[in-house]
Amino acid sequence: MTLVAPTVADYETSADLATLLVRTTEGGALSVPAETLRLSCKCAHCTRARFDDRFPEAFPGIAITEIGDLGYGVNISFSDGHNRGIYPKPYLLSLAGR
């Protein structure tokens, strides 16, 4: 039996803005907490902060303020003002545990 990874169809936030909901073309829905997304940002700014040991260990109360669909993934803006993170679809699925 061959397992096929789900295909991302759409994104939205939960009502409290604390979770990214990812709908798949197969009819499923996955979710990724905003804090997980913020901690997993791989932009140059966050990568450098990790390298310099200045990256926070947690982002309590962080919220998603905007989602920009880029086709191959999403750009997510957060309530702390960070808006540089780009999350390709395969990376989102891995963060959702798929």
N, CA, C and O atoms as CSV, one atom per row, in Angstrom:
chain,resi,resn,atom,element,x,y,z
A,1,MET,N,N,0.842,-1.173,0.000
A,1,MET,CA,C,0.000,0.000,0.000
A,1,MET,C,C,0.890,1.240,0.000
A,1,MET,O,O,1.849,1.315,0.769
A,2,THR,N,N,0.585,2.193,-0.841
A,2,THR,CA,C,1.341,3.425,-0.926
A,2,THR,C,C,0.602,4.533,-0.198
A,2,THR,O,O,-0.586,4.752,-0.435
A,3,LEU,N,N,1.297,5.227,0.681
A,3,LEU,CA,C,0.699,6.360,1.372
A,3,LEU,C,C,0.944,7.618,0.557
A,3,LEU,O,O,2.048,7.848,0.063
A,4,VAL,N,N,-0.082,8.418,0.425
A,4,VAL,CA,C,0.019,9.652,-0.333
A,4,VAL,C,C,-0.161,10.814,0.630
A,4,VAL,O,O,-1.127,10.849,1.392
A,5,ALA,N,N,0.758,11.757,0.600
A,5,ALA,CA,C,0.659,12.928,1.467
A,5,ALA,C,C,-0.531,13.776,1.038
A,5,ALA,O,O,-0.820,13.879,-0.154
A,6,PRO,N,N,-1.220,14.382,1.993
A,6,PRO,CA,C,-2.343,15.245,1.623
A,6,PRO,C,C,-1.864,16.465,0.848
A,6,PRO,O,O,-0.717,16.893,0.974
A,7,THR,N,N,-2.757,17.008,0.054
A,7,THR,CA,C,-2.472,18.211,-0.716
A,7,THR,C,C,-3.190,19.381,-0.051
A,7,THR,O,O,-4.384,19.299,0.238
A,8,VAL,N,N,-2.472,20.451,0.187
A,8,VAL,CA,C,-3.050,21.615,0.842
A,8,VAL,C,C,-3.977,22.345,-0.111
A,8,VAL,O,O,-3.618,22.610,-1.258
A,9,ALA,N,N,-5.185,22.673,0.371
A,9,ALA,CA,C,-6.164,23.364,-0.462
A,9,ALA,C,C,-6.405,24.796,-0.005
A,9,ALA,O,O,-6.581,25.684,-0.838
A,10,ASP,N,N,-6.417,25.036,1.306
A,10,ASP,CA,C,-6.820,26.343,1.812
A,10,ASP,C,C,-6.303,26.525,3.236
A,10,ASP,O,O,-5.975,25.558,3.923
A,11,TYR,N,N,-6.239,27.782,3.660
A,11,TYR,CA,C,-5.760,28.116,5.007
A,11,TYR,C,C,-6.714,29.112,5.644
A,11,TYR,O,O,-7.352,29.905,4.952
A,12,GLU,N,N,-6.809,29.067,6.954
A,12,GLU,CA,C,-7.504,30.093,7.713
A,12,GLU,C,C,-7.058,29.990,9.165
A,12,GLU,O,O,-6.421,29.014,9.560
A,13,THR,N,N,-7.393,30.989,9.945
A,13,THR,CA,C,-7.051,30.946,11.364
A,13,THR,C,C,-8.259,30.509,12.166
A,13,THR,O,O,-9.400,30.619,11.720
A,14,SER,N,N,-7.983,30.013,13.354
A,14,SER,CA,C,-9.063,29.710,14.283
A,14,SER,C,C,-9.672,31.033,14.756
A,14,SER,O,O,-9.073,32.090,14.559
A,15,ALA,N,N,-10.826,30.986,15.362
A,15,ALA,CA,C,-11.513,32.201,15.813
A,15,ALA,C,C,-10.672,33.021,16.785
A,15,ALA,O,O,-10.759,34.249,16.795
A,16,ASP,N,N,-9.854,32.347,17.606
A,16,ASP,CA,C,-9.020,33.074,18.576
A,16,ASP,C,C,-7.651,33.453,18.018
A,16,ASP,O,O,-6.817,33.989,18.747
A,17,LEU,N,N,-7.410,33.183,16.736
A,17,LEU,CA,C,-6.166,33.504,16.016
A,17,LEU,C,C,-4.944,32.758,16.550
A,17,LEU,O,O,-3.812,33.116,16.226
A,18,ALA,N,N,-5.161,31.734,17.359
A,18,ALA,CA,C,-4.071,30.987,17.978
A,18,ALA,C,C,-3.652,29.754,17.191
A,18,ALA,O,O,-2.696,29.076,17.569
A,19,THR,N,N,-4.355,29.453,16.096
A,19,THR,CA,C,-4.085,28.238,15.337
A,19,THR,C,C,-4.296,28.484,13.848
A,19,THR,O,O,-5.238,29.166,13.443
A,20,LEU,N,N,-3.403,27.918,13.044
A,20,LEU,CA,C,-3.596,27.919,11.599
A,20,LEU,C,C,-4.306,26.626,11.237
A,20,LEU,O,O,-3.848,25.538,11.586
A,21,LEU,N,N,-5.422,26.747,10.540
A,21,LEU,CA,C,-6.170,25.586,10.078
A,21,LEU,C,C,-5.835,25.381,8.607
A,21,LEU,O,O,-5.956,26.302,7.798
A,22,VAL,N,N,-5.420,24.187,8.274
A,22,VAL,CA,C,-5.010,23.848,6.911
A,22,VAL,C,C,-5.990,22.807,6.384
A,22,VAL,O,O,-6.053,21.687,6.892
A,23,ARG,N,N,-6.745,23.181,5.370
A,23,ARG,CA,C,-7.667,22.231,4.753
A,23,ARG,C,C,-6.971,21.545,3.587
A,23,ARG,O,O,-6.221,22.171,2.837
A,24,THR,N,N,-7.227,20.259,3.448
A,24,THR,CA,C,-6.626,19.497,2.356
A,24,THR,C,C,-7.659,19.217,1.276
A,24,THR,O,O,-8.864,19.254,1.527
A,25,THR,N,N,-7.176,18.938,0.077
A,25,THR,CA,C,-8.086,18.634,-1.032
A,25,THR,C,C,-8.812,17.314,-0.799
A,25,THR,O,O,-9.835,17.043,-1.429
A,26,GLU,N,N,-8.286,16.499,0.100
A,26,GLU,CA,C,-8.921,15.218,0.424
A,26,GLU,C,C,-10.062,15.375,1.421
A,26,GLU,O,O,-10.698,14.393,1.802
A,27,GLY,N,N,-10.323,16.625,1.850
A,27,GLY,CA,C,-11.422,16.877,2.776
A,27,GLY,C,C,-11.012,16.897,4.232
A,27,GLY,O,O,-11.855,17.108,5.104
A,28,GLY,N,N,-9.755,16.687,4.514
A,28,GLY,CA,C,-9.292,16.708,5.893
A,28,GLY,C,C,-8.916,18.106,6.338
A,28,GLY,O,O,-8.867,19.045,5.544
A,29,ALA,N,N,-8.656,18.217,7.606
A,29,ALA,CA,C,-8.208,19.493,8.162
A,29,ALA,C,C,-7.092,19.211,9.162
A,29,ALA,O,O,-7.190,18.303,9.988
A,30,LEU,N,N,-6.052,19.995,9.072
A,30,LEU,CA,C,-4.923,19.892,9.989
A,30,LEU,C,C,-4.806,21.221,10.706
A,30,LEU,O,O,-5.287,22.242,10.215
A,31,SER,N,N,-4.171,21.212,11.860
A,31,SER,CA,C,-3.995,22.474,12.571
A,31,SER,C,C,-2.575,22.576,13.112
A,31,SER,O,O,-1.955,21.583,13.492
A,32,VAL,N,N,-2.083,23.809,13.133
A,32,VAL,CA,C,-0.756,24.093,13.662
A,32,VAL,C,C,-0.887,25.304,14.579
A,32,VAL,O,O,-1.325,26.366,14.136
A,33,PRO,N,N,-0.514,25.162,15.848
A,33,PRO,CA,C,-0.596,26.303,16.760
A,33,PRO,C,C,0.291,27.466,16.295
A,33,PRO,O,O,1.372,27.253,15.746
A,34,ALA,N,N,-0.176,28.678,16.520
A,34,ALA,CA,C,0.583,29.875,16.136
A,34,ALA,C,C,1.959,29.875,16.788
A,34,ALA,O,O,2.938,30.273,16.157
A,35,GLU,N,N,2.047,29.438,18.029
A,35,GLU,CA,C,3.346,29.422,18.703
A,35,GLU,C,C,4.310,28.460,18.019
A,35,GLU,O,O,5.496,28.765,17.892
A,36,THR,N,N,3.823,27.313,17.581
A,36,THR,CA,C,4.662,26.364,16.841
A,36,THR,C,C,5.168,26.997,15.555
A,36,THR,O,O,6.342,26.858,15.212
A,37,LEU,N,N,4.295,27.686,14.847
A,37,LEU,CA,C,4.693,28.358,13.611
A,37,LEU,C,C,5.753,29.417,13.883
A,37,LEU,O,O,6.761,29.492,13.180
A,38,ARG,N,N,5.522,30.233,14.906
A,38,ARG,CA,C,6.472,31.314,15.207
A,38,ARG,C,C,7.823,30.748,15.619
A,38,ARG,O,O,8.862,31.265,15.208
A,39,LEU,N,N,7.818,29.692,16.428
A,39,LEU,CA,C,9.064,29.052,16.858
A,39,LEU,C,C,9.775,28.354,15.696
A,39,LEU,O,O,10.986,28.139,15.751
A,40,SER,N,N,9.036,28.003,14.656
A,40,SER,CA,C,9.580,27.254,13.526
A,40,SER,C,C,9.951,28.126,12.341
A,40,SER,O,O,10.315,27.608,11.285
A,41,CYS,N,N,9.865,29.437,12.496
A,41,CYS,CA,C,10.176,30.340,11.389
A,41,CYS,C,C,11.634,30.168,10.976
A,41,CYS,O,O,12.533,30.125,11.815
A,42,LYS,N,N,11.848,30.071,9.666
A,42,LYS,CA,C,13.200,29.870,9.132
A,42,LYS,C,C,13.695,31.077,8.337
A,42,LYS,O,O,14.616,30.949,7.530
A,43,CYS,N,N,13.093,32.244,8.557
A,43,CYS,CA,C,13.560,33.426,7.835
A,43,CYS,C,C,14.975,33.781,8.296
A,43,CYS,O,O,15.450,33.280,9.315
A,44,ALA,N,N,15.634,34.645,7.539
A,44,ALA,CA,C,17.021,35.027,7.862
A,44,ALA,C,C,17.123,35.671,9.239
A,44,ALA,O,O,18.075,35.415,9.975
A,45,HIS,N,N,16.152,36.499,9.586
A,45,HIS,CA,C,16.168,37.176,10.887
A,45,HIS,C,C,16.117,36.155,12.035
A,45,HIS,O,O,16.899,36.242,12.982
A,46,CYS,N,N,15.207,35.205,11.947
A,46,CYS,CA,C,15.067,34.194,13.007
A,46,CYS,C,C,16.250,33.232,13.023
A,46,CYS,O,O,16.705,32.817,14.089
A,47,THR,N,N,16.742,32.883,11.849
A,47,THR,CA,C,17.913,32.008,11.778
A,47,THR,C,C,19.103,32.676,12.444
A,47,THR,O,O,19.835,32.032,13.196
A,48,ARG,N,N,19.303,33.957,12.177
A,48,ARG,CA,C,20.416,34.692,12.792
A,48,ARG,C,C,20.228,34.802,14.304
A,48,ARG,O,O,21.190,34.665,15.061
A,49,ALA,N,N,19.002,35.046,14.743
A,49,ALA,CA,C,18.729,35.136,16.177
A,49,ALA,C,C,19.034,33.809,16.869
A,49,ALA,O,O,19.545,33.800,17.988
A,50,ARG,N,N,18.727,32.696,16.218
A,50,ARG,CA,C,19.073,31.388,16.789
A,50,ARG,C,C,20.583,31.220,16.859
A,50,ARG,O,O,21.114,30.750,17.865
A,51,PHE,N,N,21.270,31.600,15.797
A,51,PHE,CA,C,22.725,31.496,15.735
A,51,PHE,C,C,23.380,32.326,16.845
A,51,PHE,O,O,24.361,31.900,17.454
A,52,ASP,N,N,22.824,33.512,17.098
A,52,ASP,CA,C,23.350,34.408,18.137
A,52,ASP,C,C,22.805,34.095,19.528
A,52,ASP,O,O,23.099,34.809,20.487
A,53,ASP,N,N,22.018,33.039,19.639
A,53,ASP,CA,C,21.412,32.613,20.902
A,53,ASP,C,C,20.519,33.711,21.497
A,53,ASP,O,O,20.504,33.924,22.709
A,54,ARG,N,N,19.774,34.407,20.616
A,54,ARG,CA,C,18.854,35.455,21.042
A,54,ARG,C,C,17.401,35.100,20.728
A,54,ARG,O,O,16.502,35.905,20.974
A,55,PHE,N,N,17.166,33.922,20.196
A,55,PHE,CA,C,15.815,33.554,19.803
A,55,PHE,C,C,15.046,33.075,21.033
A,55,PHE,O,O,15.552,32.238,21.780
A,56,PRO,N,N,13.846,33.582,21.258
A,56,PRO,CA,C,13.061,33.170,22.431
A,56,PRO,C,C,12.755,31.677,22.430
A,56,PRO,O,O,12.679,31.042,21.378
A,57,GLU,N,N,12.584,31.137,23.617
A,57,GLU,CA,C,12.219,29.726,23.764
A,57,GLU,C,C,10.721,29.518,23.629
A,57,GLU,O,O,10.266,28.396,23.408
A,58,ALA,N,N,9.954,30.589,23.760
A,58,ALA,CA,C,8.495,30.491,23.684
A,58,ALA,C,C,7.921,31.827,23.229
A,58,ALA,O,O,8.563,32.871,23.342
A,59,PHE,N,N,6.717,31.767,22.720
A,59,PHE,CA,C,5.970,32.956,22.319
A,59,PHE,C,C,4.557,32.840,22.891
A,59,PHE,O,O,3.598,32.679,22.137
A,60,PRO,N,N,4.422,32.920,24.216
A,60,PRO,CA,C,3.100,32.757,24.821
A,60,PRO,C,C,2.129,33.835,24.339
A,60,PRO,O,O,2.476,35.014,24.267
A,61,GLY,N,N,0.930,33.417,24.018
A,61,GLY,CA,C,-0.104,34.345,23.596
A,61,GLY,C,C,0.040,34.880,22.183
A,61,GLY,O,O,-0.711,35.771,21.787
A,62,ILE,N,N,0.983,34.363,21.416
A,62,ILE,CA,C,1.190,34.844,20.042
A,62,ILE,C,C,-0.055,34.531,19.204
A,62,ILE,O,O,-0.689,33.491,19.383
A,63,ALA,N,N,-0.390,35.432,18.300
A,63,ALA,CA,C,-1.558,35.250,17.437
A,63,ALA,C,C,-1.155,35.462,15.979
A,63,ALA,O,O,-0.190,36.163,15.678
A,64,ILE,N,N,-1.903,34.852,15.105
A,64,ILE,CA,C,-1.716,35.033,13.667
A,64,ILE,C,C,-2.553,36.241,13.267
A,64,ILE,O,O,-3.760,36.273,13.509
A,65,THR,N,N,-1.914,37.236,12.655
A,65,THR,CA,C,-2.651,38.440,12.265
A,65,THR,C,C,-2.951,38.509,10.778
A,65,THR,O,O,-3.860,39.224,10.358
A,66,GLU,N,N,-2.190,37.769,9.977
A,66,GLU,CA,C,-2.423,37.794,8.530
A,66,GLU,C,C,-1.822,36.554,7.887
A,66,GLU,O,O,-0.783,36.054,8.317
A,67,ILE,N,N,-2.492,36.069,6.852
A,67,ILE,CA,C,-1.996,34.939,6.067
A,67,ILE,C,C,-1.972,35.372,4.610
A,67,ILE,O,O,-2.992,35.792,4.064
A,68,GLY,N,N,-0.821,35.271,3.991
A,68,GLY,CA,C,-0.702,35.575,2.566
A,68,GLY,C,C,-0.418,34.309,1.798
A,68,GLY,O,O,0.622,33.682,1.995
A,69,ASP,N,N,-1.329,33.924,0.924
A,69,ASP,CA,C,-1.150,32.706,0.127
A,69,ASP,C,C,-0.186,32.991,-1.010
A,69,ASP,O,O,-0.437,33.865,-1.839
A,70,LEU,N,N,0.913,32.254,-1.051
A,70,LEU,CA,C,1.942,32.435,-2.073
A,70,LEU,C,C,1.873,31.386,-3.177
A,70,LEU,O,O,2.704,31.379,-4.086
A,71,GLY,N,N,0.889,30.507,-3.098
A,71,GLY,CA,C,0.777,29.421,-4.072
A,71,GLY,C,C,1.510,28.180,-3.608
A,71,GLY,O,O,0.905,27.118,-3.465
A,72,TYR,N,N,2.804,28.302,-3.373
A,72,TYR,CA,C,3.606,27.161,-2.921
A,72,TYR,C,C,3.643,27.055,-1.396
A,72,TYR,O,O,4.208,26.108,-0.849
A,73,GLY,N,N,3.047,28.016,-0.722
A,73,GLY,CA,C,3.026,28.059,0.729
A,73,GLY,C,C,2.375,29.345,1.190
A,73,GLY,O,O,1.644,29.984,0.433
A,74,VAL,N,N,2.640,29.729,2.436
A,74,VAL,CA,C,2.044,30.943,2.983
A,74,VAL,C,C,3.077,31.813,3.677
A,74,VAL,O,O,4.086,31.331,4.193
A,75,ASN,N,N,2.796,33.102,3.672
A,75,ASN,CA,C,3.540,34.070,4.463
A,75,ASN,C,C,2.629,34.408,5.637
A,75,ASN,O,O,1.476,34.789,5.438
A,76,ILE,N,N,3.137,34.272,6.852
A,76,ILE,CA,C,2.321,34.491,8.036
A,76,ILE,C,C,2.869,35.671,8.826
A,76,ILE,O,O,4.073,35.772,9.065
A,77,SER,N,N,1.963,36.562,9.228
A,77,SER,CA,C,2.305,37.678,10.097
A,77,SER,C,C,1.766,37.367,11.492
A,77,SER,O,O,0.703,36.765,11.642
A,78,PHE,N,N,2.514,37.786,12.505
A,78,PHE,CA,C,2.176,37.485,13.892
A,78,PHE,C,C,1.954,38.754,14.699
A,78,PHE,O,O,2.352,39.845,14.292
A,79,SER,N,N,1.316,38.593,15.844
A,79,SER,CA,C,0.985,39.721,16.705
A,79,SER,C,C,2.198,40.409,17.321
A,79,SER,O,O,2.065,41.512,17.851
A,80,ASP,N,N,3.366,39.794,17.267
A,80,ASP,CA,C,4.575,40.457,17.765
A,80,ASP,C,C,5.228,41.324,16.689
A,80,ASP,O,O,6.310,41.872,16.900
A,81,GLY,N,N,4.563,41.448,15.529
A,81,GLY,CA,C,5.068,42.267,14.438
A,81,GLY,C,C,5.899,41.513,13.419
A,81,GLY,O,O,6.225,42.059,12.364
A,82,HIS,N,N,6.247,40.277,13.710
A,82,HIS,CA,C,7.062,39.491,12.779
A,82,HIS,C,C,6.214,39.109,11.568
A,82,HIS,O,O,5.107,38.592,11.716
A,83,ASN,N,N,6.742,39.369,10.366
A,83,ASN,CA,C,5.979,39.052,9.153
A,83,ASN,C,C,6.872,38.526,8.037
A,83,ASN,O,O,6.515,38.630,6.863
A,84,ARG,N,N,8.005,37.974,8.377
A,84,ARG,CA,C,8.967,37.527,7.370
A,84,ARG,C,C,8.921,36.033,7.079
A,84,ARG,O,O,9.561,35.561,6.139
A,85,GLY,N,N,8.182,35.301,7.867
A,85,GLY,CA,C,8.190,33.846,7.725
A,85,GLY,C,C,7.427,33.351,6.520
A,85,GLY,O,O,6.276,33.732,6.304
A,86,ILE,N,N,8.064,32.504,5.735
A,86,ILE,CA,C,7.417,31.829,4.617
A,86,ILE,C,C,7.430,30.339,4.927
A,86,ILE,O,O,8.471,29.759,5.236
A,87,TYR,N,N,6.263,29.740,4.840
A,87,TYR,CA,C,6.093,28.342,5.190
A,87,TYR,C,C,5.615,27.569,3.961
A,87,TYR,O,O,4.422,27.583,3.657
A,88,PRO,N,N,6.523,26.894,3.250
A,88,PRO,CA,C,6.104,26.079,2.098
A,88,PRO,C,C,5.137,24.976,2.544
A,88,PRO,O,O,5.173,24.537,3.693
A,89,LYS,N,N,4.290,24.545,1.638
A,89,LYS,CA,C,3.278,23.541,1.973
A,89,LYS,C,C,3.859,22.285,2.616
A,89,LYS,O,O,3.314,21.828,3.620
A,90,PRO,N,N,4.935,21.704,2.089
A,90,PRO,CA,C,5.474,20.505,2.748
A,90,PRO,C,C,5.928,20.781,4.193
A,90,PRO,O,O,5.774,19.930,5.070
A,91,TYR,N,N,6.480,21.961,4.427
A,91,TYR,CA,C,6.919,22.325,5.777
A,91,TYR,C,C,5.714,22.468,6.703
A,91,TYR,O,O,5.759,22.012,7.845
A,92,LEU,N,N,4.641,23.094,6.229
A,92,LEU,CA,C,3.409,23.201,7.034
A,92,LEU,C,C,2.885,21.820,7.413
A,92,LEU,O,O,2.517,21.577,8.562
A,93,LEU,N,N,2.857,20.924,6.437
A,93,LEU,CA,C,2.375,19.574,6.716
A,93,LEU,C,C,3.254,18.873,7.737
A,93,LEU,O,O,2.749,18.135,8.584
A,94,SER,N,N,4.562,19.092,7.669
A,94,SER,CA,C,5.447,18.468,8.656
A,94,SER,C,C,5.208,19.053,10.038
A,94,SER,O,O,5.280,18.333,11.034
A,95,LEU,N,N,4.926,20.347,10.114
A,95,LEU,CA,C,4.644,20.970,11.416
A,95,LEU,C,C,3.311,20.484,11.981
A,95,LEU,O,O,3.112,20.471,13.196
A,96,ALA,N,N,2.409,20.088,11.101
A,96,ALA,CA,C,1.107,19.557,11.525
A,96,ALA,C,C,1.195,18.068,11.846
A,96,ALA,O,O,0.197,17.448,12.213
A,97,GLY,N,N,2.388,17.499,11.708
A,97,GLY,CA,C,2.568,16.088,12.036
A,97,GLY,C,C,2.199,15.147,10.928
A,97,GLY,O,O,1.910,13.980,11.194
A,98,ARG,N,N,2.196,15.608,9.673
A,98,ARG,CA,C,1.813,14.748,8.535
A,98,ARG,C,C,3.014,14.400,7.719
A,98,ARG,O,O,2.898,13.687,6.722
